[in-house]
Structures are given as structure tokens and as C-alpha cells.
């Protein structure tokens, strides 16, 4: 494609091989052809550049050491590891310490239903039991009702989650009584307070919903686990 500007008007010409140097003029009625030809030229350049990038990356990968600086600690015997502060702690150690933290638990009112998770912890509903067990089976570290200060108020988010891949802490709230007006108002205030303290939906805050007529959708939970929590 050859483009020629005359004043404010642009003319388009299709140039084929070495013949007809000026090219064949394409009118406004040939807009689809113009678009297809320009797109084709663009994609050719993209492919050439991508192949050049691929070549450089392949060379870098072939020269990259099999053991990185971060791996050295894991390669050492335990007798040496105990005297070392690694530059990056292995995931298993980091998770183990994160889970080992002790924290005060929120109490239960006498006579409330009793639900136990696979981690042998008591939760407040069948839905929370399902959530906790799914997290455990997926290998997602979590803390149930970990006390958190938001706007100088102590709250207990349902689940505080550690995403191992980037060691980012996430919060998961099970909104289980949305058909009750008072609960809806309280949850709206909580979500707003979260946002004002840097905890925002879709980034480090995730919500699951349930009403008396619409039970917890486990498919949504599994999608969160696979796409957001790993």
C-alpha cells in the first residue's frame, strides 16, 4: 500500500511487485480492501519483530543458569539452612510461618449451629465450611476471621487469603444474607470502608453472594480459586 496526502485528503494505491510503480488507485468504495492490505502489512512487521524477539529470548534461556540465586538456599542441607537468612524465603517456609501466626478468635454465641472445617476450626455457616474446605483442598492458605483494623474499627473478614505466587494477602467475604435489609446496609458500609483503606473489589477483595433462595454457587468459588487465588 502507498499512501499519498494532498492537502487534507489521503489517497490510497495498491502497488504490486515492480510493475506499476505508482500503484492502482483504490477509491472510497474499496475501503475494506484498503483496511485488509494495511492490516496485512502491519501483521507482517509484527511477525518479523516477534521472531527477532523469540531468537533473543531463546539465546538468553539457553545461557540462563539452571540454579538461580534464589534457589541456592533450597539446595543447601538443613544443617546449613538453619544458620542462613535467605534473600528470598522458600514458599513452603513462608506459608508455614504465615499460617503459624496465632491470633485471637471471635467467639460464638451459645446455641448457634456448629460447623467444623477439614482444618478442625469452627465456622459460622455451612457455606463458610464449604468455602474453607475448598480452599484447603486447593492448597490455598487462609485465616478464618483474622482481626483487621479498618477505619479504627476492629472487624473480622471471613477469610484472609495468601496468594502464594506473589505473596499478596487477599480478603474473601461471604455475603450470605443479602435478602435481609439490615445486613445489606452493614455490608455496603463495610465494602466502602474497605475501599477507603486500599482494599478494593477485584484487586485484593473478593465477594461471594447467597440468599435464602439463591445458595452459594461453588462454581464461582472454584473460578476464584483457579483464576485469582493461585
Backbone as CSV, one residue per row, in Angstrom:
resi,resn,N_x,N_y,N_z,CA_x,CA_y,CA_z,C_x,C_y,C_z
1,UNK,0.843,-1.197,0.000,0.000,0.000,0.000,0.879,1.248,0.000
2,UNK,0.482,2.202,-0.859,1.154,3.506,-0.882,0.114,4.570,-0.577
3,UNK,0.442,5.429,0.397,-0.465,6.495,0.792,0.093,7.820,0.314
4,UNK,-0.772,8.618,-0.262,-0.371,9.934,-0.765,-1.339,10.973,-0.236
5,UNK,-0.800,11.978,0.441,-1.631,13.040,1.000,-1.563,14.278,0.106
6,UNK,-2.736,14.781,-0.219,-2.853,16.035,-0.970,-3.761,16.948,-0.156
7,UNK,-3.138,17.925,0.494,-3.915,18.774,1.395,-4.410,17.952,2.556
8,UNK,-5.710,17.944,2.758,-6.304,17.167,3.857,-6.846,15.829,3.377
9,UNK,-6.611,15.503,2.114,-7.148,14.270,1.539,-6.024,13.243,1.390
10,UNK,-6.313,11.996,1.755,-5.356,10.907,1.615,-5.847,9.959,0.530
11,UNK,-4.931,9.642,-0.418,-5.251,8.720,-1.498,-4.484,7.417,-1.271
12,UNK,-5.122,6.317,-1.614,-4.561,5.002,-1.371,-4.312,4.285,-2.695
13,UNK,-3.090,3.679,-2.811,-2.723,2.979,-4.032,-2.184,1.598,-3.674
14,UNK,-2.625,0.616,-4.451,-2.119,-0.744,-4.260,-0.977,-0.972,-5.236
15,UNK,0.225,-1.257,-4.690,1.408,-1.465,-5.503,1.750,-2.946,-5.496
16,UNK,1.860,-3.553,-6.696,2.132,-4.984,-6.802,3.453,-5.193,-7.518
17,UNK,4.429,-5.806,-6.852,5.718,-6.106,-7.449,6.442,-4.865,-7.925
18,UNK,7.198,-5.019,-9.012,7.970,-3.898,-9.545,7.217,-3.162,-10.646
19,UNK,6.060,-3.698,-11.051,5.296,-3.060,-12.127,4.362,-2.018,-11.553
20,UNK,4.008,-1.093,-12.380,3.048,-0.054,-11.997,3.493,0.608,-10.688
21,UNK,4.606,1.319,-10.758,5.223,1.897,-9.569,4.260,2.782,-8.795
22,UNK,3.469,3.518,-9.501,2.525,4.417,-8.828,1.421,3.661,-8.122
23,UNK,1.136,2.427,-8.560,0.100,1.623,-7.939,-1.268,1.867,-8.523
24,UNK,-2.196,1.007,-8.120,-3.589,1.098,-8.565,-4.375,1.872,-7.530
25,UNK,-5.037,2.905,-7.973,-5.808,3.748,-7.051,-7.000,2.970,-6.505
26,UNK,-7.179,3.053,-5.182,-8.328,2.425,-4.526,-9.258,3.516,-4.030
27,UNK,-10.484,3.482,-4.517,-11.448,4.525,-4.171,-12.053,4.288,-2.799
28,UNK,-12.921,5.205,-2.410,-13.587,5.086,-1.115,-14.430,3.821,-1.028
29,UNK,-14.871,3.322,-2.204,-15.662,2.092,-2.223,-14.821,0.862,-1.921
30,UNK,-13.487,1.022,-1.987,-12.581,-0.096,-1.719,-12.043,-0.074,-0.285
31,UNK,-12.769,0.542,0.616,-12.280,0.722,1.989,-11.945,-0.613,2.649
32,UNK,-12.738,-1.640,2.416,-12.462,-2.949,3.024,-11.141,-3.507,2.535
33,UNK,-10.862,-3.324,1.236,-9.592,-3.803,0.698,-8.418,-3.009,1.267
34,UNK,-8.595,-1.690,1.379,-7.553,-0.851,1.964,-7.238,-1.321,3.386
35,UNK,-8.290,-1.529,4.158,-8.104,-1.967,5.542,-7.381,-3.310,5.598
36,UNK,-7.779,-4.265,4.728,-7.184,-5.596,4.739,-5.706,-5.546,4.351
37,UNK,-5.383,-4.726,3.364,-3.993,-4.641,2.913,-3.092,-3.983,3.949
38,UNK,-3.576,-2.914,4.557,-2.778,-2.238,5.590,-2.615,-3.135,6.813
39,UNK,-3.680,-3.851,7.169,-3.591,-4.786,8.288,-2.565,-5.882,7.995
40,UNK,-2.554,-6.359,6.742,-1.607,-7.401,6.346,-0.169,-6.911,6.473
41,UNK,0.091,-5.686,6.030,1.430,-5.117,6.150,1.853,-5.007,7.611
42,UNK,0.908,-4.566,8.428,1.187,-4.428,9.866,1.539,-5.777,10.487
43,UNK,0.739,-6.803,10.173,0.970,-8.118,10.765,2.288,-8.724,10.297
44,UNK,2.685,-8.458,9.053,3.984,-8.936,8.577,5.115,-8.356,9.416
45,UNK,5.025,-7.058,9.712,6.050,-6.414,10.537,6.043,-6.981,11.954
46,UNK,4.832,-7.248,12.475,4.720,-7.828,13.817,5.400,-9.191,13.863
47,UNK,5.148,-10.030,12.852,5.733,-11.374,12.823,7.260,-11.299,12.761
48,UNK,7.784,-10.415,11.913,9.240,-10.266,11.795,9.849,-9.857,13.129
49,UNK,9.230,-8.861,13.775,9.746,-8.383,15.058,9.603,-9.445,16.145
50,UNK,8.471,-10.159,16.160,8.255,-11.207,17.158,9.275,-12.327,17.006
51,UNK,9.598,-12.689,15.787,10.600,-13.734,15.561,11.981,-13.282,16.030
52,UNK,12.277,-11.990,15.837,13.550,-11.465,16.321,13.602,-11.516,17.852
53,UNK,12.479,-11.155,18.495,12.412,-11.231,19.957,12.560,-12.675,20.421
54,UNK,11.885,-13.592,19.724,11.957,-15.009,20.084,13.387,-15.515,20.033
55,UNK,14.120,-15.120,19.003,15.503,-15.564,18.848,16.365,-15.097,20.014
56,UNK,16.179,-13.818,20.389,16.952,-13.275,21.510,16.601,-13.989,22.807
57,UNK,15.300,-14.231,23.036,14.870,-14.904,24.264,15.390,-16.335,24.317
58,UNK,15.367,-17.037,23.195,15.874,-18.408,23.167,17.359,-18.450,23.510
59,UNK,18.101,-17.467,23.008,19.526,-17.402,23.329,19.735,-17.139,24.814
60,UNK,18.902,-16.234,25.367,19.031,-15.924,26.796,18.678,-17.137,27.648
61,UNK,17.612,-17.852,27.265,17.183,-19.023,28.029,18.261,-20.108,27.991
62,UNK,18.875,-20.296,26.824,19.902,-21.339,26.700,21.121,-21.046,27.565
63,UNK,21.352,-19.767,27.859,22.509,-19.380,28.664,22.165,-19.171,30.141
64,UNK,20.886,-19.245,30.456,20.468,-18.970,31.832,20.874,-20.117,32.743
65,UNK,21.435,-19.827,33.909,21.889,-20.911,34.805,20.725,-21.774,35.284
66,UNK,20.991,-23.067,35.426,19.940,-23.980,35.876,19.525,-23.686,37.320
67,UNK,20.464,-23.230,38.119,20.174,-22.862,39.509,20.326,-21.355,39.640
68,UNK,19.271,-20.683,40.089,19.306,-19.235,40.251,19.778,-18.874,41.659
69,UNK,20.018,-17.599,41.868,20.441,-17.137,43.191,19.390,-17.462,44.247
70,UNK,18.122,-17.387,43.844,17.039,-17.680,44.791,16.995,-19.158,45.170
71,UNK,17.533,-20.031,44.276,17.470,-21.476,44.517,18.578,-21.984,45.436
72,UNK,19.621,-21.202,45.620,20.792,-21.696,46.345,20.428,-22.153,47.756
73,UNK,19.566,-21.377,48.430,19.184,-21.732,49.803,18.548,-23.117,49.854
74,UNK,17.644,-23.391,48.908,16.945,-24.678,48.900,17.885,-25.832,48.602
75,UNK,18.989,-25.551,47.916,19.937,-26.599,47.560,20.860,-26.966,48.719
76,UNK,20.899,-26.141,49.751,21.800,-26.397,50.876,21.189,-27.392,51.853
77,UNK,22.021,-28.143,52.567,21.496,-29.055,53.592,20.880,-28.279,54.753
78,UNK,19.962,-28.943,55.432,19.235,-28.307,56.530,20.170,-27.783,57.606
79,UNK,21.294,-28.459,57.811,22.246,-28.043,58.839,22.818,-26.653,58.541
80,UNK,22.944,-26.332,57.280,23.430,-25.012,56.901,22.283,-23.998,56.837
81,UNK,21.127,-24.448,56.369,19.989,-23.535,56.224,19.630,-22.855,57.538
82,UNK,19.760,-23.564,58.648,19.337,-23.006,59.927,20.182,-21.826,60.379
83,UNK,21.357,-21.640,59.746,22.207,-20.505,60.095,22.102,-19.361,59.079
84,UNK,21.256,-19.514,58.084,21.214,-18.567,56.967,19.886,-17.822,56.939
85,UNK,19.967,-16.529,56.624,18.772,-15.747,56.293,18.746,-15.596,54.772
86,UNK,17.895,-16.334,54.077,17.926,-16.324,52.608,17.445,-14.991,52.044
87,UNK,17.918,-14.681,50.830,17.471,-13.436,50.179,15.992,-13.524,49.825
88,UNK,15.525,-14.711,49.497,14.102,-14.966,49.262,13.751,-16.275,49.942
89,UNK,12.829,-16.214,50.875,12.474,-17.420,51.601,11.652,-18.345,50.729
90,UNK,11.895,-19.643,50.774,11.103,-20.598,50.004,9.622,-20.499,50.354
91,UNK,8.792,-20.800,49.388,7.348,-20.677,49.585,6.849,-21.496,50.763
92,UNK,7.344,-22.722,50.906,6.822,-23.571,51.978,7.121,-22.990,53.355
93,UNK,8.315,-22.416,53.519,8.650,-21.785,54.800,7.788,-20.548,55.037
94,UNK,7.617,-19.745,53.987,6.839,-18.520,54.112,5.399,-18.843,54.496
95,UNK,4.829,-19.837,53.827,3.444,-20.228,54.112,3.325,-20.792,55.515
96,UNK,4.278,-21.621,55.904,4.234,-22.239,57.231,4.246,-21.182,58.332
97,UNK,5.102,-20.170,58.182,5.155,-19.107,59.193,3.894,-18.256,59.153
98,UNK,3.382,-17.999,57.942,2.159,-17.193,57.805,0.991,-17.875,58.505
99,UNK,0.900,-19.169,58.367,-0.189,-19.914,58.989,0.022,-20.114,60.484
100,UNK,1.262,-20.075,60.921,1.567,-20.350,62.329,1.226,-19.179,63.242
101,UNK,1.004,-18.008,62.662,0.699,-16.840,63.496,-0.565,-17.092,64.318
102,UNK,-0.454,-16.863,65.593,-1.612,-17.011,66.474,-2.357,-15.689,66.553
103,UNK,-3.666,-15.751,66.609,-4.465,-14.531,66.707,-5.750,-14.819,67.485
104,UNK,-6.276,-13.816,68.175,-7.486,-14.040,68.973,-8.681,-14.357,68.085
105,UNK,-9.433,-15.346,68.475,-10.592,-15.791,67.702,-11.867,-15.104,68.190
106,UNK,-12.730,-14.828,67.248,-14.030,-14.252,67.580,-14.920,-15.350,68.163
107,UNK,-15.590,-15.042,69.262,-16.390,-16.049,69.934,-17.693,-16.374,69.220
108,UNK,-18.347,-17.434,69.700,-19.636,-17.864,69.167,-20.696,-17.744,70.258
109,UNK,-21.868,-17.308,69.861,-22.976,-17.246,70.826,-23.441,-18.658,71.150
110,UNK,-23.825,-18.841,72.400,-24.295,-20.157,72.834,-25.556,-20.545,72.060
111,UNK,-25.573,-21.780,71.614,-26.754,-22.280,70.913,-26.716,-22.102,69.402
112,UNK,-25.676,-21.446,68.873,-25.584,-21.270,67.429,-25.144,-22.580,66.773
113,UNK,-25.512,-22.794,65.512,-25.145,-24.047,64.822,-23.645,-24.296,64.842
114,UNK,-23.286,-25.563,64.794,-21.889,-25.959,64.932,-21.408,-26.537,63.607
115,UNK,-20.473,-25.842,62.965,-19.903,-26.315,61.702,-18.385,-26.381,61.849
116,UNK,-17.820,-27.521,61.481,-16.374,-27.716,61.577,-15.785,-27.941,60.190
117,UNK,-14.626,-27.348,59.957,-13.957,-27.497,58.671,-12.973,-28.654,58.710
118,UNK,-12.395,-28.954,57.547,-11.380,-30.003,57.476,-10.120,-29.605,58.236
119,UNK,-9.944,-28.307,58.475,-8.817,-27.824,59.277,-9.130,-27.837,60.764
120,UNK,-10.255,-28.430,61.110,-10.665,-28.564,62.506,-10.868,-27.210,63.175
121,UNK,-11.521,-26.296,62.456,-11.859,-24.994,63.013,-13.360,-24.780,62.872
122,UNK,-13.903,-24.085,63.836,-15.337,-23.844,63.821,-15.650,-22.592,63.007
123,UNK,-16.663,-22.679,62.140,-17.106,-21.543,61.338,-18.592,-21.325,61.587
124,UNK,-19.151,-20.288,60.980,-20.489,-19.836,61.357,-21.619,-20.338,60.461
125,UNK,-21.270,-20.971,59.348,-22.334,-21.426,58.458,-21.853,-22.587,57.612
126,UNK,-22.809,-23.281,57.014,-22.473,-24.372,56.115,-21.712,-23.849,54.903
127,UNK,-22.103,-22.669,54.419,-21.414,-22.083,53.268,-19.953,-21.786,53.595
128,UNK,-19.688,-21.248,54.780,-18.305,-20.972,55.166,-17.507,-22.264,55.316
129,UNK,-18.160,-23.314,55.768,-17.498,-24.616,55.849,-17.101,-25.088,54.452
130,UNK,-18.000,-24.920,53.484,-17.716,-25.314,52.102,-16.557,-24.494,51.546
131,UNK,-16.585,-23.191,51.792,-15.512,-22.310,51.297,-14.177,-22.723,51.885
132,UNK,-14.143,-22.897,53.199,-12.887,-23.256,53.874,-12.336,-24.580,53.347
133,UNK,-13.199,-25.555,53.179,-12.746,-26.869,52.720,-12.258,-26.824,51.271
134,UNK,-12.902,-26.020,50.444,-12.440,-25.878,49.061,-11.065,-25.201,49.016
135,UNK,-10.873,-24.189,49.848,-9.567,-23.530,49.903,-8.495,-24.517,50.349
136,UNK,-8.802,-25.282,51.360,-7.822,-26.249,51.868,-7.473,-27.280,50.810
137,UNK,-8.485,-27.834,50.147,-8.237,-28.863,49.139,-7.436,-28.309,47.964
138,UNK,-7.588,-27.003,47.690,-6.850,-26.377,46.589,-5.457,-25.929,47.008
139,UNK,-5.125,-26.101,48.289,-3.804,-25.694,48.777,-3.660,-24.197,48.932
140,UNK,-4.775,-23.503,49.168,-4.755,-22.048,49.334,-4.681,-21.727,50.830
141,UNK,-3.604,-21.128,51.314,-3.520,-20.783,52.747,-4.543,-19.707,53.101
142,UNK,-5.192,-19.868,54.247,-6.170,-18.871,54.682,-6.212,-18.793,56.195
143,UNK,-6.729,-17.661,56.672,-7.002,-17.482,58.096,-8.468,-17.088,58.229
144,UNK,-9.168,-17.774,59.087,-10.594,-17.510,59.266,-10.807,-16.406,60.300
145,UNK,-11.569,-15.386,59.895,-11.925,-14.262,60.768,-10.698,-13.644,61.444
146,UNK,-9.701,-13.356,60.642,-8.488,-12.716,61.163,-8.806,-11.262,61.531
147,UNK,-8.555,-10.838,62.759,-8.906,-9.473,63.184,-8.137,-8.421,62.385
148,UNK,-8.876,-7.446,61.874,-8.301,-6.423,60.996,-8.865,-5.063,61.360
149,UNK,-7.998,-4.066,61.450,-8.443,-2.710,61.759,-8.776,-1.964,60.473
150,UNK,-10.001,-1.486,60.367,-10.462,-0.689,59.226,-11.141,0.555,59.776
151,UNK,-10.602,1.728,59.425,-11.166,2.992,59.935,-11.296,2.985,61.457
152,UNK,-10.230,2.513,62.113,-10.189,2.452,63.580,-11.259,1.546,64.171
153,UNK,-11.770,0.644,63.351,-12.765,-0.316,63.829,-12.230,-1.728,63.617
154,UNK,-12.338,-2.564,64.637,-11.878,-3.940,64.533,-12.959,-4.784,63.868
155,UNK,-12.623,-5.366,62.711,-13.565,-6.243,62.033,-12.900,-7.609,61.842
156,UNK,-13.711,-8.574,61.424,-13.208,-9.930,61.233,-13.638,-10.429,59.854
157,UNK,-12.860,-10.120,58.827,-13.185,-10.629,57.486,-13.322,-12.147,57.509
158,UNK,-14.235,-12.666,56.712,-14.481,-14.108,56.734,-13.206,-14.904,56.475
159,UNK,-12.480,-14.535,55.408,-11.257,-15.261,55.072,-10.177,-14.287,54.622
160,UNK,-9.007,-14.415,55.228,-7.819,-13.716,54.756,-6.963,-14.755,54.045
161,UNK,-6.651,-14.509,52.780,-6.014,-15.499,51.927,-4.613,-15.047,51.541
162,UNK,-3.697,-15.982,51.480,-2.353,-15.707,50.979,-2.224,-16.285,49.573
163,UNK,-2.043,-15.404,48.591,-1.782,-15.877,47.233,-0.286,-16.144,47.126
164,UNK,0.075,-17.406,47.026,1.476,-17.808,47.125,2.300,-17.257,45.969
165,UNK,1.726,-17.175,44.784,2.504,-16.800,43.598,3.172,-15.444,43.739
166,UNK,2.504,-14.489,44.378,3.117,-13.164,44.591,3.105,-12.753,46.058
167,UNK,2.686,-13.690,46.936,2.653,-13.475,48.385,1.799,-12.268,48.758
168,UNK,0.756,-12.071,48.027,-0.165,-10.971,48.287,-1.312,-11.467,49.150
169,UNK,-1.697,-10.655,50.131,-2.799,-11.018,51.013,-4.115,-10.503,50.429
170,UNK,-5.099,-11.393,50.369,-6.407,-11.088,49.811,-7.471,-11.308,50.879
171,UNK,-8.638,-10.727,50.640,-9.762,-10.903,51.561,-10.958,-11.453,50.795
172,UNK,-11.615,-12.427,51.406,-12.813,-13.029,50.817,-13.956,-12.919,51.813
173,UNK,-15.005,-12.249,51.388,-16.195,-12.092,52.230,-17.347,-12.900,51.643
174,UNK,-17.983,-13.675,52.495,-19.176,-14.411,52.093,-20.397,-13.599,52.510
175,UNK,-21.053,-13.007,51.547,-22.243,-12.173,51.812,-23.463,-13.085,51.766
176,UNK,-23.815,-13.614,52.921,-24.780,-14.707,52.947,-26.198,-14.360,53.321
177,UNK,-26.480,-13.095,53.588,-27.852,-12.753,53.992,-28.332,-11.494,53.271
178,UNK,-28.101,-11.445,51.981,-28.424,-10.230,51.221,-29.914,-9.976,51.098
179,UNK,-30.739,-10.964,51.438,-32.184,-10.737,51.397,-32.687,-10.054,52.667
180,UNK,-31.759,-9.720,53.584,-32.138,-9.003,54.798,-31.627,-7.561,54.716
181,UNK,-32.519,-6.575,54.742,-32.129,-5.162,54.530,-31.016,-4.679,55.459
182,UNK,-31.084,-5.005,56.735,-30.069,-4.529,57.671,-28.690,-5.075,57.318
183,UNK,-28.648,-6.341,56.918,-27.379,-6.957,56.546,-26.815,-6.283,55.311
184,UNK,-27.683,-5.984,54.358,-27.249,-5.322,53.117,-26.629,-3.965,53.437
185,UNK,-27.256,-3.208,54.351,-26.725,-1.893,54.721,-25.363,-2.026,55.391
186,UNK,-25.245,-2.972,56.314,-23.972,-3.163,57.020,-22.857,-3.568,56.057
187,UNK,-23.169,-4.450,55.130,-22.168,-4.898,54.178,-21.754,-3.766,53.240
188,UNK,-22.698,-2.916,52.857,-22.364,-1.780,51.997,-21.377,-0.846,52.692
189,UNK,-21.602,-0.595,53.977,-20.689,0.251,54.750,-19.314,-0.406,54.831
190,UNK,-19.286,-1.717,55.066,-18.013,-2.426,55.189,-17.230,-2.374,53.879
191,UNK,-17.900,-2.600,52.757,-17.214,-2.585,51.467,-16.649,-1.200,51.181
192,UNK,-17.414,-0.160,51.517,-16.924,1.212,51.329,-15.706,1.483,52.213
193,UNK,-15.750,1.008,53.443,-14.615,1.190,54.350,-13.379,0.444,53.845
194,UNK,-13.603,-0.758,53.320,-12.501,-1.494,52.708,-11.834,-0.640,51.628
195,UNK,-12.665,-0.111,50.724,-12.142,0.648,49.582,-11.356,1.865,50.046
196,UNK,-11.827,2.533,51.082,-11.136,3.722,51.591,-9.803,3.373,52.246
197,UNK,-9.594,2.093,52.508,-8.343,1.646,53.125,-7.523,0.778,52.170
198,UNK,-7.731,0.961,50.881,-6.910,0.289,49.891,-7.247,-1.162,49.635
199,UNK,-8.391,-1.605,50.101,-8.826,-2.987,49.856,-10.027,-2.914,48.930
200,UNK,-9.803,-3.184,47.654,-10.833,-2.937,46.646,-11.248,-4.220,45.942
201,UNK,-12.509,-4.246,45.550,-13.086,-5.416,44.884,-12.336,-5.693,43.577
202,UNK,-11.969,-6.938,43.377,-11.294,-7.346,42.155,-9.791,-7.268,42.244
203,UNK,-9.272,-6.527,43.226,-7.825,-6.432,43.416,-7.406,-7.311,44.586
204,UNK,-7.781,-6.923,45.786,-7.459,-7.740,46.958,-8.689,-8.038,47.814
205,UNK,-9.874,-7.787,47.258,-11.125,-8.112,47.945,-12.049,-8.846,46.977
206,UNK,-12.586,-9.979,47.437,-13.463,-10.786,46.606,-14.707,-11.163,47.409
207,UNK,-15.836,-11.240,46.715,-17.117,-11.435,47.374,-17.843,-12.653,46.805
208,UNK,-18.468,-13.396,47.695,-19.371,-14.468,47.303,-20.754,-14.141,47.859
209,UNK,-21.796,-14.409,47.088,-23.141,-13.982,47.468,-24.072,-15.177,47.661
210,UNK,-25.036,-14.959,48.551,-26.004,-16.010,48.841,-27.246,-15.376,49.468
211,UNK,-28.412,-15.904,49.113,-29.666,-15.519,49.760,-30.410,-16.795,50.131
212,UNK,-31.569,-16.633,50.736,-32.354,-17.801,51.112,-32.780,-18.604,49.882
213,UNK,-32.987,-17.912,48.762,-33.438,-18.581,47.535,-32.290,-18.909,46.576
214,UNK,-31.167,-18.220,46.737,-30.022,-18.436,45.844,-28.833,-18.886,46.696
215,UNK,-28.578,-20.197,46.760,-27.476,-20.693,47.603,-26.110,-20.370,47.012
216,UNK,-25.080,-20.585,47.800,-23.706,-20.382,47.353,-23.431,-21.189,46.092
217,UNK,-22.887,-20.527,45.084,-22.542,-21.198,43.823,-21.073,-21.615,43.896
218,UNK,-20.848,-22.890,44.088,-19.491,-23.404,44.251,-18.665,-23.192,42.986
219,UNK,-19.325,-23.131,41.841,-18.594,-22.899,40.589,-17.891,-21.549,40.602
220,UNK,-18.542,-20.551,41.190,-17.932,-19.220,41.291,-16.718,-19.274,42.210
221,UNK,-16.854,-19.974,43.321,-15.729,-20.131,44.252,-14.550,-20.810,43.563
222,UNK,-14.814,-21.874,42.831,-13.732,-22.587,42.154,-13.069,-21.720,41.094
223,UNK,-13.857,-20.887,40.423,-13.292,-19.974,39.428,-12.378,-18.958,40.101
224,UNK,-12.805,-18.437,41.250,-11.960,-17.514,42.008,-10.656,-18.187,42.414
225,UNK,-10.759,-19.411,42.902,-9.573,-20.133,43.347,-8.584,-20.298,42.197
226,UNK,-9.074,-20.717,41.055,-8.194,-21.020,39.921,-7.649,-19.773,39.235
227,UNK,-8.426,-18.684,39.221,-8.027,-17.508,38.461,-7.494,-16.365,39.309
228,UNK,-7.807,-16.356,40.617,-7.424,-15.210,41.447,-6.569,-15.583,42.650
229,UNK,-6.715,-16.777,43.184,-6.092,-17.109,44.460,-4.795,-17.894,44.322
230,UNK,-4.416,-18.272,43.122,-3.202,-19.094,42.959,-1.993,-18.238,42.624
